[in-house]
Amino acid sequence: MSILSDLTVGERGILVSLELPENVQNHLMHMGFVPGSCVVALRRAPAGDPTVYCVDGLEIALRHETAEAIRVRPCAAHHTAAGAQNPATDPVASEAPADQEKALVEAAQ
């Protein structure tokens, strides 16, 4: 398990927990940052902070100090042996096609 701020651009993680004040936690959860959701680091500001993440089709910029309080785990286990996304087990796959997500990541780089 690691923290959200450790994800590199293009890397995915499954949200495990939000260790934030209740008002901030509730705000993020209303935007889709709920345990079990897949989050992708899309791009970083030139100075490295904030970072834009995509969760449940929503792009949101989080400051490093906020992302440090969000625990994630790798989501490589959510892909089939052929490398294709499995909509039944991958929250992002059910929201957007792999090509669409790949285009978002490439545009961010």
C-alpha positions as a Markdown table, in Angstrom:
| # | Residue | x | y | z |
|---|---|---|---|---|
| 1 | Met | 0.0 | 0.0 | 0.0 |
| 2 | Ser | 1.2 | 3.5 | -0.8 |
| 3 | Ile | -0.1 | 7.1 | -0.9 |
| 4 | Leu | -1.8 | 8.8 | -3.8 |
| 5 | Ser | 1.0 | 11.4 | -4.1 |
| 6 | Asp | 3.4 | 8.6 | -4.9 |
| 7 | Leu | 1.6 | 7.7 | -8.2 |
| 8 | Thr | 3.6 | 8.8 | -11.3 |
| 9 | Val | 1.8 | 10.4 | -14.2 |
| 10 | Gly | -0.1 | 7.6 | -16.0 |
| 11 | Glu | -0.1 | 5.3 | -13.1 |
| 12 | Arg | -3.3 | 3.9 | -11.5 |
| 13 | Gly | -4.2 | 2.9 | -8.0 |
| 14 | Ile | -7.2 | 1.6 | -6.1 |
| 15 | Leu | -8.3 | 4.0 | -3.3 |
| 16 | Val | -8.1 | 2.3 | 0.1 |
| 17 | Ser | -8.7 | 5.0 | 2.6 |
| 18 | Leu | -8.9 | 8.8 | 3.1 |
| 19 | Glu | -7.2 | 10.0 | 6.3 |
| 20 | Leu | -8.4 | 13.5 | 6.2 |
| 21 | Pro | -10.6 | 15.8 | 8.3 |
| 22 | Glu | -14.2 | 14.7 | 8.0 |
| 23 | Asn | -15.3 | 17.8 | 6.0 |
| 24 | Val | -12.6 | 17.3 | 3.4 |
| 25 | Gln | -13.1 | 13.6 | 3.3 |
| 26 | Asn | -16.9 | 14.0 | 2.7 |
| 27 | His | -16.2 | 16.6 | -0.1 |
| 28 | Leu | -13.8 | 14.2 | -1.9 |
| 29 | Met | -16.1 | 11.2 | -1.5 |
| 30 | His | -19.0 | 13.2 | -3.1 |
| 31 | Met | -16.7 | 13.6 | -6.1 |
| 32 | Gly | -16.0 | 9.9 | -6.4 |
| 33 | Phe | -12.9 | 9.4 | -4.1 |
| 34 | Val | -14.4 | 6.4 | -2.4 |
| 35 | Pro | -12.6 | 3.2 | -1.3 |
| 36 | Gly | -12.5 | 0.7 | -4.2 |
| 37 | Ser | -12.4 | 3.4 | -6.9 |
| 38 | Cys | -9.6 | 3.4 | -9.4 |
| 39 | Val | -7.7 | 6.7 | -9.7 |
| 40 | Val | -5.2 | 7.7 | -12.4 |
| 41 | Ala | -2.6 | 10.4 | -12.0 |
| 42 | Leu | -3.0 | 12.5 | -15.2 |
| 43 | Arg | -0.6 | 15.4 | -15.0 |
| 44 | Arg | 1.4 | 17.6 | -12.6 |
| 45 | Ala | 1.8 | 21.3 | -12.5 |
| 46 | Pro | 5.2 | 22.5 | -13.7 |
| 47 | Ala | 6.4 | 23.0 | -10.1 |
| 48 | Gly | 5.1 | 19.5 | -9.1 |
| 49 | Asp | 2.1 | 20.7 | -7.1 |
| 50 | Pro | -0.9 | 20.2 | -7.5 |
| 51 | Thr | -1.4 | 17.0 | -9.4 |
| 52 | Val | -4.5 | 16.3 | -11.5 |
| 53 | Tyr | -6.1 | 12.9 | -10.9 |
| 54 | Cys | -9.0 | 11.2 | -12.7 |
| 55 | Val | -11.6 | 9.2 | -10.7 |
| 56 | Asp | -15.0 | 8.1 | -11.9 |
| 57 | Gly | -14.5 | 10.2 | -15.0 |
| 58 | Leu | -13.9 | 13.4 | -13.0 |
| 59 | Glu | -10.6 | 15.3 | -13.2 |
| 60 | Ile | -9.6 | 17.0 | -9.9 |
| 61 | Ala | -6.4 | 18.7 | -8.9 |
| 62 | Leu | -5.2 | 17.9 | -5.4 |
| 63 | Arg | -2.4 | 19.5 | -3.5 |
| 64 | His | 0.5 | 17.2 | -2.4 |
| 65 | Glu | -0.5 | 17.5 | 1.3 |
| 66 | Thr | -4.0 | 16.3 | 0.6 |
| 67 | Ala | -2.9 | 13.4 | -1.7 |
| 68 | Glu | -0.4 | 12.3 | 1.0 |
| 69 | Ala | -3.4 | 11.5 | 3.2 |
| 70 | Ile | -5.1 | 9.2 | 0.7 |
| 71 | Arg | -4.0 | 5.5 | 0.7 |
| 72 | Val | -3.9 | 3.5 | -2.5 |
| 73 | Arg | -2.9 | 0.1 | -3.6 |
| 74 | Pro | -1.7 | -1.1 | -7.1 |
| 75 | Cys | -4.5 | -2.0 | -9.4 |
| 76 | Ala | -2.5 | -4.3 | -11.8 |
| 77 | Ala | -4.5 | -7.2 | -10.5 |
| 78 | His | -7.6 | -5.8 | -12.1 |
| 79 | His | -6.4 | -6.5 | -15.7 |
| 80 | Thr | -6.9 | -9.8 | -17.5 |
| 81 | Ala | -4.0 | -11.9 | -18.6 |
| 82 | Ala | -4.1 | -10.5 | -22.1 |
| 83 | Gly | -3.7 | -7.0 | -20.6 |
| 84 | Ala | -7.2 | -5.9 | -21.5 |
| 85 | Gln | -9.4 | -4.2 | -18.9 |
| 86 | Asn | -12.1 | -6.2 | -17.3 |
| 87 | Pro | -15.2 | -4.0 | -16.8 |
| 88 | Ala | -16.5 | -6.4 | -14.2 |
| 89 | Thr | -13.6 | -5.8 | -11.9 |
| 90 | Asp | -12.1 | -2.5 | -13.0 |
| 91 | Pro | -14.1 | 0.6 | -12.0 |
| 92 | Val | -12.4 | 2.8 | -14.6 |
| 93 | Ala | -13.0 | 0.3 | -17.4 |
| 94 | Ser | -16.7 | 0.4 | -16.8 |
| 95 | Glu | -16.6 | 4.2 | -17.0 |
| 96 | Ala | -14.5 | 4.8 | -20.1 |
| 97 | Pro | -12.9 | 2.7 | -22.8 |
| 98 | Ala | -9.2 | 2.0 | -22.5 |
| 99 | Asp | -8.5 | 4.0 | -25.7 |
| 100 | Gln | -10.1 | 7.1 | -24.2 |
| 101 | Glu | -8.1 | 6.8 | -20.9 |
| 102 | Lys | -4.9 | 6.2 | -22.8 |
| 103 | Ala | -5.6 | 9.4 | -24.8 |
| 104 | Leu | -6.1 | 11.3 | -21.6 |
| 105 | Val | -2.8 | 10.1 | -20.2 |
| 106 | Glu | -0.9 | 10.8 | -23.4 |
| 107 | Ala | -2.3 | 14.3 | -23.6 |
| 108 | Ala | -1.2 | 14.9 | -20.0 |
| 109 | Gln | 2.4 | 14.0 | -20.8 |
